[in-house]
Amino acid sequence: MHDISKGRDPSEWIARSMGKFESSGIRKVFDLARKLKNPVNLSIGQPDFEVPAPIRHAAARAIEAGHNSYTVTQGMAELREGILARVRASLPTAACADRSILLTSGTTGSLVLALTCVLDPGDEVIGFDPWFVMYPNLTGLRDATFIAVDTAPSFIPDLDRVRALVNPRTKAMIVNSPANPTGAVWPEETLRGLAELCLEKGILLISDEIYSMFSFDGPHISPARFNPQTLVIDGFSKSHAMTGWRVGFTHGPARLIEEMIKLQQFTFVCAPSMAQHGALVALDVDMSAEVASYKARRDFIRAELTHDYHIGDPGGAFYLYVRAPKGRLGTEFVAEAIERNLLIIPGKVFSHHDTHFRISYAASMTTLERGVEILKAMART
């Protein structure tokens, strides 16, 4: 019998780059949610409405019709053409001249492919604090460095501060508007300025537009309007509640998309085939009622909390990024909230600062009302 005591410590097999990862603070709250009885859950960053019936039925028909094998790596031609038609209708002609598209395994797949294809050890990626949790971790996986531009208190980047950080090691910049976790929608002049800066300096601009449908106070603006080399990442997870279906897409310069397709062949292979059939139908499903519902929830919870809390301007997505009251640390405040059966996310998960917490209002009005009462009581004690 083999003596396992003589074997190697499995921890010695782990790549050094994995030491840059910590288990997501969001996942830790999800684990708590499973342990608490009837928690008031304002932590989950996914829509609470059902996947629309036409999409579900299309996927079911695809399964029954035998569409259960791989698709081509870049995804079904009909779906790619349908998305590109909408892209061409929304962007200037010049931005579409050299634009190709790839269907990916969620927007996470797009990010993994993009950053793997462009980053070498020692490169730098400019991002913004607060950030979406994947940005610094996926950058670190490539032994590159995530440089975070502090955007507090407005959560809108200052262009001069960004320009000052650009150097020969700067390879890419990631923008996210509407943003997770702040819900901020960046003004057109800010997006234009960042887009033009990247074009001027030869930096790849990656625009994460997964919340593009949830822009409540005006039309969504993509920086690809101002920089034809922008790589846009989007998908169906948030817009159509298809989080578990794993259908994302990315479009950008043909040469970069070519490399991402090549890498996808050896990693994700393709997005799930039956889910692609559902996404094709999703292109024609009207989601305006769901968007209006989330806008109403945004307006409700902001109005209810505005007298007790400082809240950034949440123009989109389905989050509020709220300063903990009375100078308290965000992590301490969240710990007390959990003791009161309220689940929210500490801002430290998304930021160098431990000052805020994130609320997701992708929840029923009953849940929001319960959460508001707990938060008001916490602020007044």
C-alpha positions in Angstrom: 0.0 0.0 0.0 1.3 3.4 -0.9 2.2 5.6 2.1 0.5 8.9 1.5 2.5 10.5 4.3 5.5 10.4 1.9 3.6 12.2 -0.8 3.9 15.9 -1.6 1.9 18.5 0.3 -0.9 19.4 -2.3 -0.5 23.0 -1.4 2.9 22.9 -3.1 1.2 22.3 -6.4 -0.8 25.5 -6.4 0.4 28.2 -8.7 1.7 31.4 -7.0 -0.8 33.5 -8.9 -3.7 31.8 -7.0 -2.4 33.4 -3.8 -3.8 36.7 -5.2 -7.3 35.3 -5.0 -9.6 35.3 -2.0 -13.0 33.6 -1.9 -15.4 36.3 -3.0 -17.0 38.2 -0.1 -20.2 38.0 -2.1 -20.1 34.2 -2.1 -19.6 34.3 1.7 -22.8 36.2 2.1 -24.6 33.8 -0.2 -23.4 31.0 2.1 -24.9 32.9 5.0 -28.2 33.3 3.2 -28.5 29.5 3.1 -28.0 29.2 6.9 -30.4 32.0 8.0 -34.1 31.5 8.3 -36.1 33.8 6.1 -33.4 36.4 5.7 -34.1 39.8 4.2 -31.8 39.3 1.2 -30.6 42.4 -0.5 -27.3 40.9 -1.5 -27.9 39.0 -4.7 -26.8 40.6 -7.9 -29.2 38.8 -10.2 -32.7 39.6 -11.5 -35.6 38.3 -9.4 -38.0 37.9 -12.4 -38.3 34.6 -14.4 -36.7 34.0 -17.7 -39.5 35.0 -20.1 -41.5 32.0 -21.4 -40.6 32.4 -25.1 -36.9 32.0 -24.2 -37.5 29.0 -22.0 -39.7 27.3 -24.6 -37.1 27.9 -27.3 -34.4 26.3 -25.3 -36.7 23.3 -24.5 -37.5 22.9 -28.2 -33.8 23.0 -29.0 -33.1 20.2 -26.6 -36.0 18.1 -27.9 -34.9 18.7 -31.5 -31.4 17.4 -30.7 -29.4 20.6 -30.5 -27.4 19.3 -27.6 -23.9 19.2 -29.2 -21.2 21.8 -29.6 -21.9 24.7 -31.8 -19.0 26.3 -33.7 -16.6 28.0 -31.3 -17.7 31.5 -32.2 -21.4 30.6 -31.7 -24.5 30.2 -33.8 -24.3 32.3 -37.0 -28.0 33.4 -36.6 -27.4 34.7 -33.1 -24.1 36.4 -33.9 -25.7 38.1 -36.9 -28.7 39.2 -34.9 -26.5 40.8 -32.2 -24.3 42.5 -34.8 -27.3 44.0 -36.5 -28.2 45.7 -33.3 -24.6 46.8 -32.6 -24.4 48.3 -36.1 -27.7 50.2 -35.5 -26.4 51.6 -32.2 -22.8 52.6 -33.2 -21.4 54.9 -35.8 -20.4 53.2 -39.1 -16.7 53.8 -38.4 -17.0 51.8 -35.2 -18.3 48.8 -37.0 -15.9 48.6 -39.9 -13.5 46.2 -38.3 -15.9 44.7 -35.7 -16.3 41.0 -35.2 -18.3 39.1 -32.5 -17.9 36.0 -30.3 -20.4 34.2 -28.2 -18.9 33.3 -24.8 -19.7 31.3 -21.7 -21.2 34.3 -19.9 -19.5 37.7 -19.6 -17.0 36.1 -17.3 -15.9 34.0 -20.2 -15.4 37.1 -22.3 -13.3 38.7 -19.5 -11.2 35.6 -19.1 -10.5 35.3 -22.8 -9.8 39.0 -23.3 -7.4 39.5 -20.4 -5.6 36.2 -21.2 -5.2 37.2 -24.8 -3.8 40.7 -24.1 -1.9 40.6 -20.8 1.7 39.6 -20.2 3.4 39.6 -16.8 4.2 43.1 -15.8 1.5 44.8 -17.8 -0.9 47.1 -16.1 -4.7 47.4 -16.3 -6.4 50.7 -15.3 -9.7 50.2 -13.5 -11.8 52.1 -11.1 -12.5 52.0 -7.4 -15.1 50.7 -6.6 -14.7 47.8 -9.1 -16.4 44.6 -10.0 -14.7 41.8 -8.1 -13.4 39.9 -11.1 -11.4 42.7 -12.6 -8.4 42.8 -10.2 -8.4 39.0 -9.7 -8.4 38.1 -13.4 -5.7 40.7 -14.0 -3.6 39.2 -11.2 -4.0 35.7 -12.7 -1.9 36.9 -15.6 0.7 38.4 -13.2 -0.3 41.8 -14.4 -1.2 44.7 -12.0 -4.6 46.3 -11.6 -4.3 50.0 -11.0 -7.4 51.4 -9.4 -8.4 55.0 -9.8 -10.4 56.2 -6.8 -13.7 57.7 -7.9 -15.2 58.6 -4.6 -17.4 60.5 -3.7 -19.1 60.9 -7.0 -18.1 57.5 -8.4 -17.4 59.2 -11.7 -13.7 59.1 -12.9 -11.6 62.3 -13.1 -9.9 62.2 -16.5 -6.8 64.1 -15.3 -6.2 61.5 -12.6 -6.6 58.7 -15.1 -4.2 60.3 -17.6 -1.6 60.7 -14.9 -1.5 57.0 -14.3 -0.9 56.0 -18.0 2.6 54.8 -18.6 4.4 52.4 -21.0 3.2 49.4 -19.0 -0.5 50.3 -19.4 -2.0 47.7 -21.7 -5.8 47.9 -21.0 -8.5 49.9 -19.2 -11.8 48.4 -18.0 -14.9 50.6 -17.7 -18.3 49.5 -16.4 -21.3 51.8 -16.9 -23.9 51.3 -15.6 -21.7 50.1 -12.8 -21.6 47.3 -10.3 -21.5 48.0 -7.3 -22.3 51.7 -7.4 -25.1 51.8 -10.0 -23.4 54.9 -11.4 -24.0 55.8 -15.1 -21.0 57.8 -16.3 -21.7 61.0 -18.3 -21.1 61.0 -22.0 -18.2 63.4 -21.7 -16.4 61.1 -19.3 -16.9 58.0 -21.5 -15.8 60.1 -24.5 -12.7 61.3 -22.7 -11.6 57.8 -21.6 -12.3 56.4 -25.1 -10.2 59.1 -26.7 -7.4 58.8 -24.2 -7.2 55.0 -24.9 -7.2 55.6 -28.6 -4.5 58.3 -28.3 -2.2 56.1 -26.1 -2.8 52.8 -27.8 -4.5 51.2 -24.8 -7.2 48.6 -25.2 -10.5 49.9 -23.8 -12.7 47.1 -22.5 -16.3 48.2 -21.8 -18.3 45.9 -19.6 -21.9 46.7 -20.6 -23.8 43.8 -18.9 -26.2 46.3 -17.3 -26.7 48.3 -20.5 -30.5 47.6 -20.5 -30.8 49.1 -17.0 -30.0 52.7 -17.7 -32.9 54.5 -16.1 -32.5 58.2 -16.7 -31.4 58.3 -20.3 -30.2 56.0 -23.2 -27.2 53.8 -22.6 -24.0 55.2 -24.1 -21.1 53.0 -25.1 -17.6 54.3 -25.3 -17.3 52.3 -28.6 -19.1 55.3 -30.1 -15.9 57.3 -29.6 -13.2 54.6 -30.0 -13.7 52.0 -32.8 -11.1 49.7 -31.1 -13.2 49.3 -28.0 -13.9 45.7 -26.9 -17.5 45.6 -25.7 -18.6 42.8 -23.3 -22.3 42.1 -22.8 -24.7 39.2 -22.4 -28.2 38.0 -21.5 -27.7 37.2 -17.8 -28.9 40.5 -16.3 -31.2 41.7 -19.1 -33.2 38.4 -19.4 -32.5 36.8 -16.0 -30.5 34.1 -17.7 -27.7 34.0 -15.2 -27.4 30.2 -15.2 -27.6 29.9 -18.9 -24.1 31.3 -19.5 -24.5 33.2 -22.7 -22.4 36.3 -23.1 -21.0 38.0 -26.1 -18.1 40.3 -27.0 -17.5 42.4 -30.0 -14.5 44.4 -31.0 -11.5 44.5 -33.4 -11.4 41.5 -35.6 -7.8 40.6 -34.9 -8.4 40.5 -31.1 -11.7 38.5 -31.6 -9.7 36.0 -33.7 -7.3 35.3 -30.9 -10.2 35.0 -28.4 -11.9 32.5 -30.6 -8.7 30.5 -30.8 -8.4 30.5 -27.0 -12.0 29.6 -26.5 -11.4 26.4 -28.6 -9.0 25.2 -25.9 -11.0 26.4 -22.9 -14.8 27.0 -22.9 -15.2 25.4 -26.4 -18.5 27.3 -26.9 -21.4 28.8 -25.1 -24.1 26.2 -24.2 -25.9 25.3 -27.5 -29.5 25.1 -26.2 -29.0 28.4 -24.4 -27.9 30.0 -27.6 -31.2 29.0 -29.2 -32.9 30.7 -26.2 -30.8 33.8 -26.6 -31.8 34.0 -30.3 -35.4 34.4 -29.2 -34.4 36.7 -26.4 -33.3 39.3 -29.0 -37.0 39.9 -29.8 -38.5 39.8 -26.3 -39.7 43.1 -25.0 -38.2 43.7 -21.5 -39.4 47.2 -21.0 -41.8 46.2 -18.2 -39.0 44.7 -16.2 -36.8 47.7 -16.7 -39.6 50.0 -15.5 -40.2 47.8 -12.5 -36.5 48.1 -11.5 -36.6 51.8 -12.0 -39.6 52.1 -9.6 -37.8 50.0 -7.0 -34.7 52.2 -7.4 -36.8 55.3 -6.8 -38.6 53.7 -3.8 -35.5 52.6 -1.9 -33.5 55.7 -2.6 -36.4 57.9 -1.4 -36.8 55.8 1.7 -33.2 55.9 2.7 -32.0 59.3 1.6 -32.7 61.0 4.9 -30.6 58.6 6.9 -27.8 57.6 4.5 -25.5 59.2 1.9 -26.1 57.4 -1.4 -24.3 57.9 -4.7 -26.3 58.7 -7.8 -27.6 55.3 -8.9 -28.6 55.9 -12.6 -28.6 52.3 -13.6 -27.9 48.6 -12.9 -29.9 47.5 -9.8 -27.6 48.5 -6.9 -27.2 51.3 -4.4 -23.8 51.9 -2.9 -24.4 53.4 0.5 -22.1 55.0 3.0 -22.2 53.4 6.4 -23.7 56.0 8.9 -21.9 57.8 11.7 -18.4 57.1 10.3 -18.7 53.4 10.9 -16.7 50.8 9.0 -18.7 49.2 6.2 -17.7 45.7 7.4 -18.9 46.4 11.0 -22.2 47.8 9.7 -22.8 44.7 7.5 -22.0 42.4 10.4 -24.6 44.1 12.5 -27.1 44.0 9.6 -26.6 40.2 9.4 -27.3 39.9 13.1 -30.6 41.5 12.3 -31.2 39.0 9.5 -30.5 41.5 6.7 -28.0 40.4 4.0 -26.1 43.1 2.2 -22.5 43.2 0.8 -19.6 45.1 2.5 -18.1 47.7 0.2 -14.6 46.4 1.1 -15.3 43.6 -1.4 -15.2 46.1 -4.2 -12.9 48.8 -2.9 -9.7 49.8 -1.0 -12.1 51.7 1.3 -14.1 50.1 4.1 -16.8 52.8 4.2 -19.8 51.6 2.2 -22.1 48.7 1.6 -24.0 47.5 -1.5 -27.7 46.9 -1.7 -29.2 45.0 -4.5 -32.8 46.0 -5.2 -33.4 43.1 -7.5 -35.9 41.8 -4.9 -39.6 41.9 -4.3 -41.2 45.0 -2.9 -42.1 43.1 0.2 -38.4 42.3 0.7 -37.4 45.9 0.0 -39.8 47.2 2.5 -38.5 44.8 5.2 -35.0 45.8 4.4 -35.7 49.5 4.5 -37.2 49.3 8.0 -34.1 47.4 9.3 -31.8 50.0 7.7 -33.7 52.9 9.1 -33.6 51.4 12.6 -29.9 50.8 12.3 -29.2 54.4 11.2 -31.3 55.8 14.1 -29.8 53.8 17.0 
